Amino acid sequence: QLQLVESGGGLVQPGGSLRLSCAASGFTLDYYAVGWFRQAPGKEREGVSLISGLDDSTNYADSVKGRFTISRDNAKNTVYLQMNSLKPEDTAVYYCAAATNPMSGLNRLMYDYWGQGTQVTVSS
């Protein structure tokens, strides 16, 4: 069974940090593009960051550049999203997704497998 499971969300004050994890089971993430997406209430799901399955290159949405870092640990079959300097506008459900095309960008329609999401709330 192919599955992605996100973890690490929670409540944090503005300026704080969280580290999200995306763990895969049933398949190996090494050659998949893996993206992080988020969806806030009343908003469309938007791409946050991705890491390529071909060369491990990364992309970030302008809104998170300099604050978020995506990485992968192939030995653990896990992708991480380190989120620093969090802002209230970062509040959303965060999803990880995997694309069989290893060069997929941040278009959510390119992703084949999705996790259940983890809630991130940034509030004072």
N, C-alpha and C positions, 0 to 999 in steps of 0.2 A: 504494500500500500504506500503510495506516494503522499508525503505529508510535510508541510512546513508549519512550524510552531514558533510564534513570537513570544518573547518574554522581556521583562525589565521595565515595563511602564509603571506609572504611578503619579503621585502628586508631588510637585516640586515648586519652590518659590522662584519668582523671576530671578535670573542670573545663575540659577543652579544648573546641575548636570544630571543626565541619565544616560545609561548605556543599554541599548536594546540589542537583543539577540534573536537570530533567526536560525533555528536548527532544522535540518532536513533529515528525514528518514525515508527509507525505501528507494532512494536514489542518491547519487553523488553530485554535489553542487559544482565541482571543479570546473566543468566546461559549460555551465549555464551562466548567462547574465543574471544577476540578482539585483533587484531594485527594492527600494523603500518608498512607499507611498503613504499619504495621509489624507484623511477626510474629516473635516470639521463639520459640526451641525450646520445644515443649510448650504453647504459648499460641495462642489464637485471634488472627486478624488484627484489629488495632484501628485505628481512625481516629486520626490525629495532628493534621492541620490541613487546611483547605481554603480556596480562594479562589473566590469566586463568578464565574460568567461573565456576570452581569447588571450588577452594580455594584461588583465587586472587593472586596466585604466579605469578611472573614476570620473563621474560627472555629478554636479550638484546644482540644484535649483538656486537661482540668484538669492533667494530669501534666506538660505542657510549657509551660503559660502562663508568660509572662515570660522564657522561655529560648529558644524557637523563634520564628522569623518566616518567614512565607510571603510570596512576592511573585511577580509575573509581569513579563516583558519581552516584550510582544507583537511588537516588532520582531524579536526573536530566536526567537519562537515557543517560549519556554522559561519554565518555572516553577521557582522556587528554594525551598529550605528551608534557612535559616540556623539552625544548631543551636549554641547556646552553653551553657556550664556543664553539659557532658554528664556523665551519671551512669551507673554500670554497668547500671542497669535500663533504660537507653535502648538497650542492645545488642539488635539485631534486624536482619532484612532489611527494608529500607525500599522501598516501592513507590509510584510515582505512578500515578494513574488519572484518566481524563477521563470526564465525564458529559455526555450530550447535553442533559439538563435543566440549564440554567445555574444553577438554584437548589438543586441537590442538596446534601444535608448530608453527614455523615460515615458514613452507612450504606453499607457497601461494596457492597450489592446494587444500589444506584442507579448504579453506575459501569459504563461500557460497554467501555472500553479500558484495558488495564493494561500497564505496563512489566515488565521481567524482574526487577527488584529489584537493590538494591545493599547489600552487607553493611556494617553499622556495628558496630564492636566497641569498647566503652569498658572499658578494663582497665588496671590499674597493673602 
